Amino acid sequence: MTDSERALLLSLHPRFATSILDGRKSVELRRQRVAVPPGTQVILYATAPVMALVGTARVARVDTASPAEVWKRHRSETGISRAEYDTYMDGAAQASALVLEAPEWLEEPVPLAHLRAGSTFHPPQSYRYVVEDTLRGLVTGHAMADVLLNRLTGASPTVSAASTTRAAGGAVRKSLRSNSGSQSGHSTLRSAVLLVGPTS
């Protein structure tokens, strides 16, 4: 299996999902070394109250260093304050900055209820890769299924999928923004902003 056939499912507060997809935040932080190949696709899952897949991005590179050095290099790209950063990194010997590029909204969110319709999907509490077949099983039957699968594989969207994306008109943007503006997300920084990666 190649890296192009799997993606990282990233679960995060709507505040951070909005910032990434609007281009105001391009770095995700981890308290340890994270080995993610450049070019890996990232699928964004927004936590409560949105509880849906809302967009995608791509890993440009991973920068691992001391917490102080990572903050020095990437502070303007993290979307958080120094106080939030220090709280999150407290006690960490290393920090990793996942530098993201090519953020794209899904014009219609894929809700948790759909993700659970044919599986035992749970929003991530640790990290693992999601392979193409697993993703297909989660999103089959949803209007954004082809869009997500095409982004994972690098295929061009079909005419119908592209038309559906344009016609949706940004409903997910409105939903996320309305749910992120009044909540700081500080209390979920450590527990909710998690990658999904390999279990073996």
N, C-alpha and C positions, 0 to 999 in steps of 0.2 A: 504494500500500500504506500502510495506517495503522499507527500505533505499536501499536495493540491486536492487530495480526496478526503481531507478531514479539516475540521474547523474547531476553533475554540469558542465555547459558549460562555459568554461573559455576563454575569448577573450583577446588576447595579441599580442604585436608587434612581428614580426618574430624573432627579436633578442632574446627575452625572451623564445619564443617557442623552438628555437634551443637550448638554454642553458638548459632548463628543459629536453628536450628529449635526449640530449647528456649527461645528468647526471651532468652538471656543476652548475646547479641551482636547489635547492630542496625546496625552500620556496617562497610562494607567500604572499604578504602583503596586509592588509586592514586597513583602518583608523578607524575602529570600531570593536566591538565584533561581531564575526561571529560564529554561531552555526552550524557546519557541522559534522555529525557523522563520527568517524573513519571508514575507509573502503569504504567511498563514492567514486564512480568512477568520474573521471574528464575527460572531453573531451576538447581538446585544439583547439581553432579556431585562426589561425594566420591572423592578419589584413593586410591591403594593404602593399605591392603590391601582397601578396600571396592570401589572401581572400579565405581560405579553412580550413576545419577540417584536422589537420595534425598528431594528435596523442592522446594518453590517458595517464593518471596517476591515482594514488589513494591517497586519503587523509589518512595519517598515524595518524595525530593528529592536533589539533589547539592550539596554545599557545597565550593567550591574556594577555597583561600586558601594562605598560606604554611604549610609543615609545622608550624611552631611554633603558629600560630593554629588549625590543624585539630586538633592534639593538645589544645590548651586547650579547644576547644569539645566534643570528642567522646571524650576519653580513657576515660570510663567506659563507652562503648558499643562500643569496638573489640575487646575480648576479648583484648588483648595487653598486654605490659608496656611501660614506657617504653623499656627497653633494646632490645626487639624493634622498636619503632616507629622509634627512632633508626637502628638498623641498616638497616631497610628504606628509610627516607627519606634516607639518607646521599647527599648530592650533589644532591638534588631541589630545584628552585626553587619548584615548586608541589606541592600535594597536594590530592586530591579525596576527600571522604568521601561514599560512596554510602549514604544513609540508607534502610534497608530496613524494611518493615512487612509485616504479614499473613503471617508464616511458617507454612507447612503441610508436615507430613511426607507423604511417600508411604508408605502402609502396606506396600507391597511395593516394594523397590528394582528399578530397571530396570538390569540388569547390562551391563557393557561388551560381553560376548559377544552379547547381544541387539541392542545398538546397532550392532554390526558385522555382524550376520547378513545384512542386505540392503544394506549400504553400506560405504564406506571410512572410517567415522567414526574420528577420533582425538581423544582428550581434548584440550581447547584448550591451545594454547601462545601464543595471542594473542587478540584479541577481535573478534567479529563477531556480528551479529544472527542468530537462527535463526527463519526464517519458519514459518508454520503447516504448509505442505506438507512442508518438510524435517523438522520434528518428527514429523509423521505417519509419514513413511517410516522414521524411526528407531525408533518405539515400536509400530507396528502389530503386532498379535498378542500384545502383552503385556497382562496384567490391568490395568495402570495407564494404558493408552493413552488411554482416554476421559477419565480424571481429568485427565491432563496437558493434553490438547487443550481440555477444558472450561475449565480454569484460564487457558489462554492466550487463549481467545476470550471468556471471561466467561459462557459458557453454563452453565445448571444441569445438574448431573450426572444421568445416567439412574438409574433405580431400581437396576438391576443394578450399575452402577459404584459407587453409594453403598454398596450392600450389600457389595460386594467390599472396599471401603475399610475398612468397619467390621469385617468378618470377619477381616481380616489380623492384627489384634491387636497391631500395633506391632513386628513382627519387625525392621524396618529400624532402629528406635530401639535395640533391643538390640544389633544388629550394629555400629552406629556407636559406641555408647557403649563397647562392649567393645574396639573398635579405636582409640579416641581417648584413653582414660584413661592409657595407659602410654607414649604418644608425645607429645613436646612439640610437634613440628611446626615448631620454629624453623628448621630447615634448609630447609624447603619454603616458607617465607613468601614469598620473592621469586619462586620459580620455579613454584609450584603454585597460588597463589591468583591466578588470572587470569580476566578476562572473555573471553567470545567475542563479537566484534563485527564490523562490516562489513569486507569485504575490498576494497570499491571505494567 
